[in-house]
Structures are given as C-alpha cells and as structure tokens.
Amino acid sequence: MYNLKHLLSEHMASRDGCAFSSAQFLALVEGFYRRYASLEAGSSVLLYHSDSIEFAARLLALAQLPVDIILPPNNQPQTLCDLQASTHLYAGDLQGNCPPAFTSVDALSPDLALADDLHWPGMIRDAGRLVFFTSGSSGPAKAIYKSWDAINLELQTLEQSFKGTEQQSLSFIAMVSHQHIYGLLFKLLWPMRYGHFFEASSYQYPEHLAKRLSENQRWLVVASPAQLSRLVDDNVLVAKRAQIERIFSSGGPLADADAITLAEQFRQGVVQVYGSTETGGIGYRSVLSTAATPWQPFAGISLRTDEGRLVLQSPLIDEPIRLLDDKGQVLDDGRFLLLGRADRTVKVAEKRVDLVGMEARLRQHPLVRACALLQLPTGRLGALVALSTDAKEQVPSKEVTVQLKVWLGQEFEAVCVPRKWRYFEQLPYNSQGKLIYSQLEQYFV
C-alpha cells in the first residue's frame, strides 16, 4: 500500500509546464538509493538542491535508510560552515558554496544489485529524521528534529482538512522554497503522498506565475504573506482567478486589510495557516471582513492560555504541552485569537529573527559600541547604533552602514538585515538607563 509506485500519480509533476512522469521520478529515486545504500546507519546528510524534482528524488532515496536528513534554510557559505559540526556529507547541489570538508554522497559508487523496493518514508523500520533549522535565527541555528511519523500525520491532516469530498486530483504550484517546512509540506510531500500533481518550478514573481496558470487546470497556490501583500496594489493574478482553486499563506502574519482586499480581488479568502517548524500546523482561517476572525485548530489540536500566552496540546509535538511565544485568547468553541508575540523573536519576510541575537552579533563588530534593533511598521528592521570612537573619527557613516550590512550578511539572509540605520553618540536610554523599544520607532519616521 505504501510502495512509492502505488502512491504517486502517473502524471505526477511538471517542470516549467513540461510533463514529468512517476516513472521518470522513480528512476531518479532508485539511482540515488543505490548510491546512498552504503551510508552508515545513524549518519547525517545535508540535502540542498534548488530544483524541486532533484531535491525530492534525493529526499525519498535518503529516507529509505536509517540516516538523518539535514535541510539547511539556504546555501550561504556561513550557513554551510556552521553545519560542518553536524555532518561532512551532503547530497544535491551547493552551487559553488560547498566547504572543502564536505563529501558528496551523490558520487558514491552505486550498488547495482540492490533491490528497488521503495516505500514512502516512515513506513520503513528505523527511519531517520528530518532536521530543520529555524531560518534567520541568530547564533548557532537551532536544530528542529522531525520524525517521519509526525510529518505523515501532518500530511494526513492537510489532506483531510482541505481536499474536500471530491475524488479528483489536486494541482499544487508554489512561490516558496521546498527547503523550509511550509514549502516542503505543501509543495512536495502533500501532493506526492496523496497522488496529486505539482509544478516543480517555483515562481517567486507573480508575473511569472500568471503565465504558468493554464486555462485547463485549477491550482492550489502556495505563497508567502510578503508575496501576497505585494499583490494588493497591482494584482496581476486577478485575470487568472478562474484557474485558482485555493490560495495558502503561511510563514508569517498576513495583514487583515491585505487579506480582505485579496479576498475581494480573487473572490475567495486566502487560507492562512498558523504554526511553526517546532509545532507543526496549529490552525487556519480566512479573513473576509474587518471583524476579528478566529483561527480554527486542526483536528487533534487544542489550546488554552497561561497568563495570556497560548498553551498547545498537539500530536505533532513530543511533550504533553508546549507554552507558545504568542499571546492569545481561546474561545468557548475551541477557536482562538492571536494577540501578538510574547518575546523579541520576529518574522522578517517569513524568516525568523531573534533580535537579541542579531544585536549580539552586531556588537561584535569593532565599529559598534552599542546597538538596538526593532521591527518597523513596514515589517523590515531598523538599527540604532552608537559607534566606537575610531569609527566616528575615521569612517564615513555611509561606509559604516555598508560594513555593518556585510558583517550581518555573513550570518543572516539579506532580507533579514536592517534596512534603515540611525547613528548616535549614545543610544536613547531613558532616565532609568533602559531602552523603551516602543518609543524607538520615532527615530525612523
């Protein structure tokens, strides 16, 4: 029942509109499986590839074995160097950024005598785990281990929650990366596990997506809040709304005003999915009016509050309960409202950033004496910096900004680096010697 060839649809995918069959895909998986079979049990292998079909084939081949699969959020040099402490093995294409210590398992000699009986991950004894890293985090990235049992339970929940009663195959197309758990689940694993169809190419720009949405196919569009918000003023997808079955948004908050405008433009609400890499999916909603719209928990999920913070019970987490970093209100019917973050971890263009950790990194630069970061109403970051004596005397402020952006860019993705910079003799502490972050925004008006 769980043999791959029985799960995948015959016409399972396309790449830029060119058909890609399950027979072609299985041949790829088998080829990689024969190469990976010699890996030692308990090994960890880093997997990165920009092409979704090549990525998925390697993923399912590695998942046949008792090895952990590490999925880095990006292939930036600093990210890969940090991961050398976890493994020296990699699969895929690191696009010239591969540190010398890494060894490609794609180049291992194949075992041509190996049986090609391939099963869906999690249906195999001693299956390894998926290892995600909280994208945009500071310091050494936090590793999140996910069992295939948890992944499969989440896929089952998605299928039951959104497929409906019809038996026809669904078609998925994404504007997000498969290297992160949202894109991995919604773009690849959900359609493959339940015999649906997916477009392997990612369309980061709506103009490119509009060209791909064919007239004879209805699509489930997997997008990020940042991408959807940019559509509000110039929605090039409106002309293709007849081809859009449903739109998903996850990875960060979608402003209610934007969600309402998009619902009017598309004549359907955007399905917002709330959760995280650590917790898995928690709930979903579609905002259609200015009235507060509660979130509906997924099946098996329940929440309560503890001093204003949400407390989660979920079959997708290892512990009985988990205190979340979000404040909220749980309604009598089990639905809930989100009331903001309870810490200084923010999302910048769907990347999680620990402001405390980014500040610590910035203070390590010799030109910086003190600093403070905050998220501006635009969603991007602003930096307030008190410069060292050497910097004030020797380096123009524009050059300082360039140097500090490069410094942070060694650890953080470019979209996470502060967009606006303000320089001070000393930071604007209050009379008690504290920074009141709620008042710092005035310096960026």
Secondary structure, 3 states (H helix, E strand, C coil): CCEHHHHCCCCCEEECCEEECHHHHHHHHHHHHHHHCCCCCCCEEEEECCCHHHHHHHHHHHCCCCCEEEECCCCCHHHHHHHCCCCCEEEECCCCCCCCCCEEHHHCCCCCCCCCCCECCCCCCCCCEEEEECCCCCCCCCEEEEEHHHHHHHHHHHHHHHCCCCCCCCEEEECCCCCCHHHHHHHHHHHHHCCCEEEEEECCCHHHHHHHCCCCCCEEEEECHHHHHCCCCCCCCHHHHHHEEEEEECCCCCCHHHHHHHHHHHCCCCEEEEEECCCEEEEEECCCCCCCCCEEECCCCEEEEECCEEEEECCCCCCCCEEEEEEEEECCCCCEEEEEECCCEEEECCEEEEHHHHHHHHHCCCCEEEEEEEECCCCCEEEEEEECHHHHHHCCHHHHHHHHHHHHHCCCCHHHCCCEEEEECCCCCCCCCCCCHHHHHHHHC
